[in-house]
Amino acid sequence: MKSEITKQNSIAVSCKTLAKMLSISPRTAWRLLSAGKIPKPFSLGGSKRWKMSDIDLFLKCNGNMAEYEARRESMAG
């Protein structure tokens, strides 16, 4: 699922970019976020962005939020 976007060393990505990385529509990305099935974004100047490190970890966990959260928690402390 990795795309050329990750090669650019982006720190944060928009919903449109996230959707392309996951091969879904931006609307589906928002629905998945509402359902708690993808990592939460942060606000940047009134828009939402996802940390590239969070998305990379999420993809390494094969889209499994429970595994993603466990790994993220273990990395934090």
Gaussian input, Z-matrix of N, CA and C with variables (Angstrom, degrees):
# hf/3-21g

backbone

0 1
 N
 C     1     B1
 C     2     B2     1     A1
 N     3     B3     2     A2     1     D1
 C     4     B4     3     A3     2     D2
 C     5     B5     4     A4     3     D3
 N     6     B6     5     A5     4     D4
 C     7     B7     6     A6     5     D5
 C     8     B8     7     A7     6     D6
 N     9     B9     8     A8     7     D7
 C    10    B10     9     A9     8     D8
 C    11    B11    10    A10     9     D9
 N    12    B12    11    A11    10    D10
 C    13    B13    12    A12    11    D11
 C    14    B14    13    A13    12    D12
 N    15    B15    14    A14    13    D13
 C    16    B16    15    A15    14    D14
 C    17    B17    16    A16    15    D15
 N    18    B18    17    A17    16    D16
 C    19    B19    18    A18    17    D17
 C    20    B20    19    A19    18    D18
 N    21    B21    20    A20    19    D19
 C    22    B22    21    A21    20    D20
 C    23    B23    22    A22    21    D21
 N    24    B24    23    A23    22    D22
 C    25    B25    24    A24    23    D23
 C    26    B26    25    A25    24    D24
 N    27    B27    26    A26    25    D25
 C    28    B28    27    A27    26    D26
 C    29    B29    28    A28    27    D27
 N    30    B30    29    A29    28    D28
 C    31    B31    30    A30    29    D29
 C    32    B32    31    A31    30    D30
 N    33    B33    32    A32    31    D31
 C    34    B34    33    A33    32    D32
 C    35    B35    34    A34    33    D33
 N    36    B36    35    A35    34    D34
 C    37    B37    36    A36    35    D35
 C    38    B38    37    A37    36    D36
 N    39    B39    38    A38    37    D37
 C    40    B40    39    A39    38    D38
 C    41    B41    40    A40    39    D39
 N    42    B42    41    A41    40    D40
 C    43    B43    42    A42    41    D41
 C    44    B44    43    A43    42    D42
 N    45    B45    44    A44    43    D43
 C    46    B46    45    A45    44    D44
 C    47    B47    46    A46    45    D45
 N    48    B48    47    A47    46    D46
 C    49    B49    48    A48    47    D47
 C    50    B50    49    A49    48    D48
 N    51    B51    50    A50    49    D49
 C    52    B52    51    A51    50    D50
 C    53    B53    52    A52    51    D51
 N    54    B54    53    A53    52    D52
 C    55    B55    54    A54    53    D53
 C    56    B56    55    A55    54    D54
 N    57    B57    56    A56    55    D55
 C    58    B58    57    A57    56    D56
 C    59    B59    58    A58    57    D57
 N    60    B60    59    A59    58    D58
 C    61    B61    60    A60    59    D59
 C    62    B62    61    A61    60    D60
 N    63    B63    62    A62    61    D61
 C    64    B64    63    A63    62    D62
 C    65    B65    64    A64    63    D63
 N    66    B66    65    A65    64    D64
 C    67    B67    66    A66    65    D65
 C    68    B68    67    A67    66    D66
 N    69    B69    68    A68    67    D67
 C    70    B70    69    A69    68    D68
 C    71    B71    70    A70    69    D69
 N    72    B72    71    A71    70    D70
 C    73    B73    72    A72    71    D71
 C    74    B74    73    A73    72    D72
 N    75    B75    74    A74    73    D73
 C    76    B76    75    A75    74    D74
 C    77    B77    76    A76    75    D75
 N    78    B78    77    A77    76    D76
 C    79    B79    78    A78    77    D77
 C    80    B80    79    A79    78    D78
 N    81    B81    80    A80    79    D79
 C    82    B82    81    A81    80    D80
 C    83    B83    82    A82    81    D81
 N    84    B84    83    A83    82    D82
 C    85    B85    84    A84    83    D83
 C    86    B86    85    A85    84    D84
 N    87    B87    86    A86    85    D85
 C    88    B88    87    A87    86    D86
 C    89    B89    88    A88    87    D87
 N    90    B90    89    A89    88    D88
 C    91    B91    90    A90    89    D89
 C    92    B92    91    A91    90    D90
 N    93    B93    92    A92    91    D91
 C    94    B94    93    A93    92    D92
 C    95    B95    94    A94    93    D93
 N    96    B96    95    A95    94    D94
 C    97    B97    96    A96    95    D95
 C    98    B98    97    A97    96    D96
 N    99    B99    98    A98    97    D97
 C   100   B100    99    A99    98    D98
 C   101   B101   100   A100    99    D99
 N   102   B102   101   A101   100   D100
 C   103   B103   102   A102   101   D101
 C   104   B104   103   A103   102   D102
 N   105   B105   104   A104   103   D103
 C   106   B106   105   A105   104   D104
 C   107   B107   106   A106   105   D105
 N   108   B108   107   A107   106   D106
 C   109   B109   108   A108   107   D107
 C   110   B110   109   A109   108   D108
 N   111   B111   110   A110   109   D109
 C   112   B112   111   A111   110   D110
 C   113   B113   112   A112   111   D111
 N   114   B114   113   A113   112   D112
 C   115   B115   114   A114   113   D113
 C   116   B116   115   A115   114   D114
 N   117   B117   116   A116   115   D115
 C   118   B118   117   A117   116   D116
 C   119   B119   118   A118   117   D117
 N   120   B120   119   A119   118   D118
 C   121   B121   120   A120   119   D119
 C   122   B122   121   A121   120   D120
 N   123   B123   122   A122   121   D121
 C   124   B124   123   A123   122   D122
 C   125   B125   124   A124   123   D123
 N   126   B126   125   A125   124   D124
 C   127   B127   126   A126   125   D125
 C   128   B128   127   A127   126   D126
 N   129   B129   128   A128   127   D127
 C   130   B130   129   A129   128   D128
 C   131   B131   130   A130   129   D129
 N   132   B132   131   A131   130   D130
 C   133   B133   132   A132   131   D131
 C   134   B134   133   A133   132   D132
 N   135   B135   134   A134   133   D133
 C   136   B136   135   A135   134   D134
 C   137   B137   136   A136   135   D135
 N   138   B138   137   A137   136   D136
 C   139   B139   138   A138   137   D137
 C   140   B140   139   A139   138   D138
 N   141   B141   140   A140   139   D139
 C   142   B142   141   A141   140   D140
 C   143   B143   142   A142   141   D141
 N   144   B144   143   A143   142   D142
 C   145   B145   144   A144   143   D143
 C   146   B146   145   A145   144   D144
 N   147   B147   146   A146   145   D145
 C   148   B148   147   A147   146   D146
 C   149   B149   148   A148   147   D147
 N   150   B150   149   A149   148   D148
 C   151   B151   150   A150   149   D149
 C   152   B152   151   A151   150   D150
 N   153   B153   152   A152   151   D151
 C   154   B154   153   A153   152   D152
 C   155   B155   154   A154   153   D153
 N   156   B156   155   A155   154   D154
 C   157   B157   156   A156   155   D155
 C   158   B158   157   A157   156   D156
 N   159   B159   158   A158   157   D157
 C   160   B160   159   A159   158   D158
 C   161   B161   160   A160   159   D159
 N   162   B162   161   A161   160   D160
 C   163   B163   162   A162   161   D161
 C   164   B164   163   A163   162   D162
 N   165   B165   164   A164   163   D163
 C   166   B166   165   A165   164   D164
 C   167   B167   166   A166   165   D165
 N   168   B168   167   A167   166   D166
 C   169   B169   168   A168   167   D167
 C   170   B170   169   A169   168   D168
 N   171   B171   170   A170   169   D169
 C   172   B172   171   A171   170   D170
 C   173   B173   172   A172   171   D171
 N   174   B174   173   A173   172   D172
 C   175   B175   174   A174   173   D173
 C   176   B176   175   A175   174   D174
 N   177   B177   176   A176   175   D175
 C   178   B178   177   A177   176   D176
 C   179   B179   178   A178   177   D177
 N   180   B180   179   A179   178   D178
 C   181   B181   180   A180   179   D179
 C   182   B182   181   A181   180   D180
 N   183   B183   182   A182   181   D181
 C   184   B184   183   A183   182   D182
 C   185   B185   184   A184   183   D183
 N   186   B186   185   A185   184   D184
 C   187   B187   186   A186   185   D185
 C   188   B188   187   A187   186   D186
 N   189   B189   188   A188   187   D187
 C   190   B190   189   A189   188   D188
 C   191   B191   190   A190   189   D189
 N   192   B192   191   A191   190   D190
 C   193   B193   192   A192   191   D191
 C   194   B194   193   A193   192   D192
 N   195   B195   194   A194   193   D193
 C   196   B196   195   A195   194   D194
 C   197   B197   196   A196   195   D195
 N   198   B198   197   A197   196   D196
 C   199   B199   198   A198   197   D197
 C   200   B200   199   A199   198   D198
 N   201   B201   200   A200   199   D199
 C   202   B202   201   A201   200   D200
 C   203   B203   202   A202   201   D201
 N   204   B204   203   A203   202   D202
 C   205   B205   204   A204   203   D203
 C   206   B206   205   A205   204   D204
 N   207   B207   206   A206   205   D205
 C   208   B208   207   A207   206   D206
 C   209   B209   208   A208   207   D207
 N   210   B210   209   A209   208   D208
 C   211   B211   210   A210   209   D209
 C   212   B212   211   A211   210   D210
 N   213   B213   212   A212   211   D211
 C   214   B214   213   A213   212   D212
 C   215   B215   214   A214   213   D213
 N   216   B216   215   A215   214   D214
 C   217   B217   216   A216   215   D215
 C   218   B218   217   A217   216   D216
 N   219   B219   218   A218   217   D217
 C   220   B220   219   A219   218   D218
 C   221   B221   220   A220   219   D219
 N   222   B222   221   A221   220   D220
 C   223   B223   222   A222   221   D221
 C   224   B224   223   A223   222   D222
 N   225   B225   224   A224   223   D223
 C   226   B226   225   A225   224   D224
 C   227   B227   226   A226   225   D225
 N   228   B228   227   A227   226   D226
 C   229   B229   228   A228   227   D227
 C   230   B230   229   A229   228   D228

   B1=1.4292
   B2=1.5204
   B3=1.2953
   B4=1.4553
   B5=1.5167
   B6=1.2970
   B7=1.4555
   B8=1.5137
   B9=1.3070
   B10=1.4534
   B11=1.5174
   B12=1.3165
   B13=1.4548
   B14=1.5183
   B15=1.3226
   B16=1.4574
   B17=1.5234
   B18=1.2978
   B19=1.4597
   B20=1.5236
   B21=1.3368
   B22=1.4636
   B23=1.5260
   B24=1.3419
   B25=1.4626
   B26=1.5184
   B27=1.3100
   B28=1.4511
   B29=1.5204
   B30=1.3155
   B31=1.4571
   B32=1.5218
   B33=1.3315
   B34=1.4550
   B35=1.5226
   B36=1.3343
   B37=1.4622
   B38=1.5275
   B39=1.3171
   B40=1.4570
   B41=1.5249
   B42=1.3132
   B43=1.4554
   B44=1.5252
   B45=1.3107
   B46=1.4690
   B47=1.5307
   B48=1.3123
   B49=1.4628
   B50=1.5229
   B51=1.3280
   B52=1.4650
   B53=1.5279
   B54=1.3188
   B55=1.4638
   B56=1.5271
   B57=1.3132
   B58=1.4711
   B59=1.5211
   B60=1.3322
   B61=1.4619
   B62=1.5201
   B63=1.3373
   B64=1.4579
   B65=1.5287
   B66=1.3266
   B67=1.4757
   B68=1.5280
   B69=1.3297
   B70=1.4550
   B71=1.5225
   B72=1.3244
   B73=1.4558
   B74=1.5304
   B75=1.3374
   B76=1.4670
   B77=1.5406
   B78=1.3154
   B79=1.4700
   B80=1.5327
   B81=1.3148
   B82=1.4643
   B83=1.5266
   B84=1.3197
   B85=1.4720
   B86=1.5210
   B87=1.3382
   B88=1.4658
   B89=1.5272
   B90=1.3221
   B91=1.4760
   B92=1.5306
   B93=1.3301
   B94=1.4662
   B95=1.5269
   B96=1.3277
   B97=1.4615
   B98=1.5264
   B99=1.3196
   B100=1.4676
   B101=1.5232
   B102=1.3207
   B103=1.4672
   B104=1.5243
   B105=1.3290
   B106=1.4612
   B107=1.5102
   B108=1.3411
   B109=1.4632
   B110=1.5216
   B111=1.3255
   B112=1.4656
   B113=1.5272
   B114=1.3380
   B115=1.4648
   B116=1.5256
   B117=1.3327
   B118=1.4588
   B119=1.5264
   B120=1.3381
   B121=1.4619
   B122=1.5301
   B123=1.3143
   B124=1.4587
   B125=1.5275
   B126=1.3182
   B127=1.4642
   B128=1.5169
   B129=1.3146
   B130=1.4570
   B131=1.5289
   B132=1.3115
   B133=1.4549
   B134=1.5233
   B135=1.3115
   B136=1.4521
   B137=1.5133
   B138=1.3267
   B139=1.4691
   B140=1.5268
   B141=1.2965
   B142=1.4666
   B143=1.5193
   B144=1.3226
   B145=1.4577
   B146=1.5229
   B147=1.3227
   B148=1.4585
   B149=1.5169
   B150=1.3386
   B151=1.4569
   B152=1.5223
   B153=1.2993
   B154=1.4620
   B155=1.5211
   B156=1.3225
   B157=1.4634
   B158=1.5282
   B159=1.3359
   B160=1.4686
   B161=1.5248
   B162=1.3221
   B163=1.4663
   B164=1.5256
   B165=1.3147
   B166=1.4727
   B167=1.5310
   B168=1.3292
   B169=1.4579
   B170=1.5286
   B171=1.3242
   B172=1.4597
   B173=1.5241
   B174=1.3186
   B175=1.4709
   B176=1.5266
   B177=1.3358
   B178=1.4678
   B179=1.5278
   B180=1.3194
   B181=1.4688
   B182=1.5238
   B183=1.3143
   B184=1.4644
   B185=1.5243
   B186=1.3268
   B187=1.4556
   B188=1.5166
   B189=1.3266
   B190=1.4549
   B191=1.5304
   B192=1.3511
   B193=1.4639
   B194=1.5247
   B195=1.3303
   B196=1.4649
   B197=1.5230
   B198=1.3173
   B199=1.4651
   B200=1.5280
   B201=1.3366
   B202=1.4669
   B203=1.5310
   B204=1.3324
   B205=1.4659
   B206=1.5253
   B207=1.3189
   B208=1.4621
   B209=1.5273
   B210=1.3106
   B211=1.4677
   B212=1.5168
   B213=1.3247
   B214=1.4663
   B215=1.5264
   B216=1.3346
   B217=1.4568
   B218=1.5244
   B219=1.3332
   B220=1.4622
   B221=1.5301
   B222=1.3204
   B223=1.4634
   B224=1.5334
   B225=1.3290
   B226=1.4620
   B227=1.5314
   B228=1.2878
   B229=1.4489
   B230=1.4314
   A1=112.80
   A2=116.60
   A3=117.80
   A4=109.99
   A5=115.04
   A6=120.12
   A7=109.93
   A8=115.28
   A9=120.22
   A10=111.66
   A11=118.01
   A12=121.74
   A13=110.55
   A14=117.92
   A15=120.34
   A16=111.24
   A17=118.01
   A18=121.58
   A19=111.71
   A20=116.82
   A21=120.74
   A22=111.94
   A23=116.98
   A24=122.55
   A25=112.35
   A26=117.13
   A27=122.07
   A28=109.26
   A29=115.54
   A30=121.15
   A31=109.45
   A32=116.47
   A33=122.00
   A34=109.21
   A35=115.28
   A36=120.18
   A37=110.60
   A38=115.69
   A39=122.67
   A40=110.13
   A41=115.85
   A42=120.65
   A43=110.57
   A44=116.38
   A45=120.46
   A46=110.38
   A47=116.76
   A48=121.48
   A49=110.80
   A50=116.19
   A51=120.67
   A52=110.27
   A53=116.25
   A54=120.94
   A55=111.15
   A56=116.98
   A57=120.27
   A58=110.79
   A59=116.61
   A60=120.62
   A61=111.56
   A62=116.58
   A63=121.50
   A64=112.91
   A65=116.14
   A66=122.38
   A67=111.96
   A68=114.74
   A69=121.57
   A70=108.31
   A71=117.18
   A72=120.41
   A73=109.53
   A74=117.39
   A75=119.04
   A76=111.95
   A77=117.64
   A78=120.95
   A79=110.47
   A80=116.61
   A81=120.32
   A82=110.59
   A83=117.28
   A84=120.42
   A85=110.26
   A86=117.56
   A87=120.81
   A88=110.66
   A89=116.62
   A90=119.76
   A91=111.14
   A92=116.40
   A93=120.31
   A94=110.56
   A95=116.58
   A96=120.45
   A97=110.05
   A98=117.01
   A99=121.14
   A100=111.64
   A101=116.67
   A102=121.74
   A103=112.19
   A104=118.07
   A105=121.48
   A106=113.86
   A107=116.34
   A108=120.18
   A109=114.36
   A110=117.48
   A111=121.96
   A112=107.71
   A113=117.32
   A114=120.02
   A115=111.90
   A116=115.25
   A117=121.22
   A118=110.50
   A119=116.36
   A120=120.34
   A121=110.37
   A122=116.10
   A123=121.74
   A124=107.51
   A125=116.79
   A126=121.28
   A127=110.19
   A128=115.42
   A129=121.80
   A130=107.24
   A131=115.96
   A132=119.85
   A133=113.50
   A134=116.84
   A135=120.83
   A136=114.97
   A137=117.33
   A138=119.80
   A139=109.06
   A140=115.47
   A141=120.97
   A142=109.73
   A143=115.77
   A144=122.48
   A145=108.74
   A146=115.08
   A147=121.34
   A148=108.53
   A149=116.89
   A150=121.22
   A151=108.20
   A152=116.15
   A153=121.00
   A154=110.36
   A155=117.46
   A156=120.24
   A157=110.68
   A158=117.55
   A159=120.68
   A160=111.11
   A161=116.60
   A162=120.81
   A163=110.00
   A164=117.69
   A165=120.50
   A166=110.79
   A167=116.94
   A168=120.68
   A169=110.75
   A170=117.22
   A171=122.23
   A172=110.74
   A173=116.83
   A174=120.70
   A175=111.27
   A176=117.53
   A177=120.60
   A178=111.09
   A179=116.12
   A180=121.61
   A181=111.32
   A182=117.07
   A183=123.07
   A184=112.97
   A185=116.46
   A186=120.66
   A187=114.57
   A188=117.26
   A189=121.89
   A190=108.93
   A191=116.56
   A192=120.57
   A193=112.82
   A194=118.06
   A195=120.27
   A196=110.52
   A197=116.46
   A198=120.64
   A199=110.47
   A200=116.62
   A201=121.74
   A202=110.29
   A203=116.39
   A204=120.40
   A205=111.53
   A206=117.17
   A207=120.69
   A208=110.85
   A209=116.49
   A210=119.84
   A211=111.24
   A212=116.33
   A213=120.51
   A214=110.23
   A215=116.23
   A216=121.24
   A217=111.11
   A218=116.40
   A219=119.71
   A220=111.29
   A221=116.68
   A222=120.55
   A223=111.68
   A224=116.25
   A225=121.09
   A226=112.22
   A227=117.74
   A228=114.97
   A229=113.18
   D1=-9.09
   D2=-179.74
   D3=-66.81
   D4=145.67
   D5=-179.32
   D6=-125.60
   D7=-176.02
   D8=179.40
   D9=-65.24
   D10=-16.80
   D11=-179.78
   D12=-62.05
   D13=-41.80
   D14=-178.67
   D15=-67.12
   D16=-25.48
   D17=178.73
   D18=-69.87
   D19=-20.12
   D20=-178.61
   D21=-84.28
   D22=0.14
   D23=-179.60
   D24=57.72
   D25=42.20
   D26=176.76
   D27=-64.65
   D28=142.67
   D29=177.31
   D30=-89.12
   D31=-37.23
   D32=-178.67
   D33=-141.41
   D34=148.59
   D35=-178.47
   D36=-128.54
   D37=152.18
   D38=178.73
   D39=-79.91
   D40=171.87
   D41=177.49
   D42=-62.45
   D43=-39.71
   D44=179.73
   D45=-61.14
   D46=-43.99
   D47=179.57
   D48=-68.38
   D49=-42.85
   D50=176.71
   D51=-57.82
   D52=-45.31
   D53=-179.80
   D54=-59.81
   D55=-41.59
   D56=177.78
   D57=-63.07
   D58=-40.38
   D59=-179.60
   D60=-64.68
   D61=-34.16
   D62=-178.13
   D63=-93.69
   D64=-0.76
   D65=-178.37
   D66=58.26
   D67=45.13
   D68=176.87
   D69=-134.17
   D70=173.37
   D71=176.71
   D72=-83.65
   D73=157.10
   D74=176.07
   D75=-57.91
   D76=-37.23
   D77=178.60
   D78=-61.62
   D79=-42.19
   D80=177.85
   D81=-63.93
   D82=-37.06
   D83=177.15
   D84=-60.48
   D85=-43.84
   D86=178.65
   D87=-64.92
   D88=-38.81
   D89=177.82
   D90=-64.33
   D91=-42.92
   D92=178.26
   D93=-63.25
   D94=-38.61
   D95=177.57
   D96=-62.75
   D97=-45.61
   D98=179.19
   D99=-61.11
   D100=-32.56
   D101=179.83
   D102=-85.41
   D103=-2.69
   D104=179.87
   D105=74.82
   D106=26.44
   D107=-176.00
   D108=-102.16
   D109=-1.66
   D110=173.11
   D111=-135.93
   D112=159.22
   D113=-179.51
   D114=-59.16
   D115=153.84
   D116=179.90
   D117=-79.05
   D118=142.23
   D119=176.20
   D120=-85.08
   D121=176.95
   D122=172.19
   D123=-121.48
   D124=162.75
   D125=-179.77
   D126=-91.38
   D127=137.06
   D128=178.46
   D129=-139.37
   D130=104.01
   D131=179.18
   D132=60.51
   D133=35.53
   D134=178.77
   D135=87.39
   D136=-2.50
   D137=177.27
   D138=-116.98
   D139=161.41
   D140=-179.47
   D141=-97.05
   D142=137.04
   D143=177.52
   D144=-136.17
   D145=148.90
   D146=176.97
   D147=-106.44
   D148=137.63
   D149=175.89
   D150=-68.44
   D151=131.73
   D152=179.32
   D153=-61.10
   D154=-35.52
   D155=178.86
   D156=-63.93
   D157=-37.61
   D158=177.19
   D159=-65.98
   D160=-41.91
   D161=-179.26
   D162=-67.38
   D163=-42.16
   D164=177.76
   D165=-60.03
   D166=-44.78
   D167=178.74
   D168=-64.33
   D169=-41.96
   D170=178.22
   D171=-59.23
   D172=-42.89
   D173=179.03
   D174=-68.88
   D175=-36.10
   D176=176.71
   D177=-64.55
   D178=-26.83
   D179=177.65
   D180=-88.91
   D181=11.51
   D182=179.45
   D183=55.23
   D184=35.78
   D185=177.05
   D186=75.99
   D187=12.71
   D188=179.76
   D189=-89.23
   D190=106.85
   D191=-176.23
   D192=-63.73
   D193=-37.01
   D194=179.74
   D195=-62.28
   D196=-44.92
   D197=178.59
   D198=-67.05
   D199=-41.44
   D200=178.16
   D201=-57.61
   D202=-49.52
   D203=-178.00
   D204=-64.74
   D205=-38.41
   D206=178.45
   D207=-64.65
   D208=-45.34
   D209=179.49
   D210=-65.74
   D211=-41.31
   D212=-178.95
   D213=-64.31
   D214=-40.97
   D215=178.75
   D216=-65.05
   D217=-41.02
   D218=-179.55
   D219=-68.37
   D220=-30.29
   D221=177.84
   D222=-74.05
   D223=-29.86
   D224=-176.93
   D225=-76.21
   D226=-24.94
   D227=-178.44
   D228=177.52

